[in-house]
Amino acid sequence: MTLSDLQHWCWRDAAPFSLDMSEGRLVAGDILRHLPGKRLVVQGQWEGQKVIAKLFFNDSKAAGRHEYTLLETLAAQGVCVPEALAVLEQDNHTVLLMEPVSGAGLEALLADSLDLPLLRALLDTVWRMYEAGWIQTDLHLGNFLVRDDGVIVCLDAGAIKPVPSQGAAALADNLALMCAQAALALQASLIQQCLDFMKHHGVDSRDFEKRCRHALHRRMVQADRKSQRNCSAIRVESTKDGVVYSDRMDRGATGSWLAYCEKPEALPLLKKGSRISVYANEHWVVKHYREVGLKARLKQKMKCSRGMISWRQGWLWALLGIPTPRPVMLVEFIRGERAGSSVIVFPKLESIALSQLMEQQRSRAQGLAENVRRWLEHFLWAGISHGDMKAQNILVDEADRISFIDLDNAGFSVRPRQVQEKNQKDRERFEKNWEQFC
């Protein structure tokens, strides 16, 4: 296979593959990232040596060679980055080979608990880069890896640029971006650490929380749009009767999901309502919105049917680290006798409803309620609302981890008054459960 072949490589094609260059052969294993027709990042072997390979297609701006040079420059200035091994060219395409780094992703290390020393080490790394004249323009926890010896390594050198003319103001904006791109539950602590860090280094931190919220809302809007189109995570395909949105990551299950959407009633019935029916097997939950008619078709056209809202919010909440079963497929039927209806598929969680615990294990439910209230505080910060925050829509597993479901009334807003009102409604709806399930 050549680089020109790979440029038109389809997502349905699976690794591994072999790439023949004049200098040798790259055998690719795991795909780490794929931007079809633009870029491909894989883990594999080059002439028997383990490598990370970054493939740049139609590299007219020499981005691959620039990143290779930048990695060498950063390393010489004391910034810990992956070692650049070689840069190779074929036709107008480029391959950058880097040494793999052994360690754990910073985002994963901070997912379950707040590690203040690790956060401070990250901020020290950002400061060292800034003092060396560099800034990571896509600053988020996923672009850092903690090596086995505890050293933090900066990834994605292609997003590292010279510090712009505004200097410290650019650093403050950059830190705000990092806070906004962290998991929602971590953001308040991360913002406080950044404020302490900026004060220590004499960086102006005025309006920093406002910058963080602005960056968060911008990220949420971008993510919401992304969930509605073809991208590296989501496939959008037209069919005879409508449009199918599916998770690209689990290709093997796509056929089963589509079969469930085409005929949900073939699964055991979990709940039947006048407009919504829920079906499930041991692995998947399928929700059928049986809305039809002109109004339903108009909602579909405006991307705001109940199925589409559930899809969009499910992907957004999962991106923000809010516990929810992220949907794997949505079918919007826009033609034929089912026009206006939608079917959505979720992974099934091994859990029970919080409402059941309120009736049967009151003290356990009261402890879990504090976790729900903490999430409501996070929702207020982000401008998020659930829209139907009842205990039946909160699931609990054996380890007392909660998950929110039924997001077809959820949304977010940037208007302070609207945010306050919707958050208050969510709180009131949740607190009423204690009277209902007593």
Secondary structure, DSSP 8 states (H G I E B T S, - for coil): --HHHHHT--TTS-S-EEEEETTEEEEEEEEEEEETTTEEEEEEEETTEEEEEEEESS-TT-HHHHHHHHHHHHHHTT-----EEEEEEETTEEEEEE----EEEHHHHTSSS--HHHHHHHHHHHHHHHHTTEEETT--GGGEEEETTS-EEE--GGGEEE--TTTHHHHHHHHHHHHHTS-HHHHHHHHHHHHHHHHHTT---TTHHHHHHHHHHHHHHHHHHHTTS--SSEEEEE-SSEEEEEETT-GGGHHHHHHHHH-GGGS-EEEE-SSEEEEE-SSEEEEEE---SHHHHHHHHTT-SHHHHHHHHHHHHHHTT-------EEEEE-SSTTTT-EEEEEE--S-EEHHHHHHH-HHHHHHHHHHHHHHHHHHHHHTEE-S---GGGEEE-TT--EEE---TT-EE-S-HHHHHHHHHHHHHHHHTHHHHT-
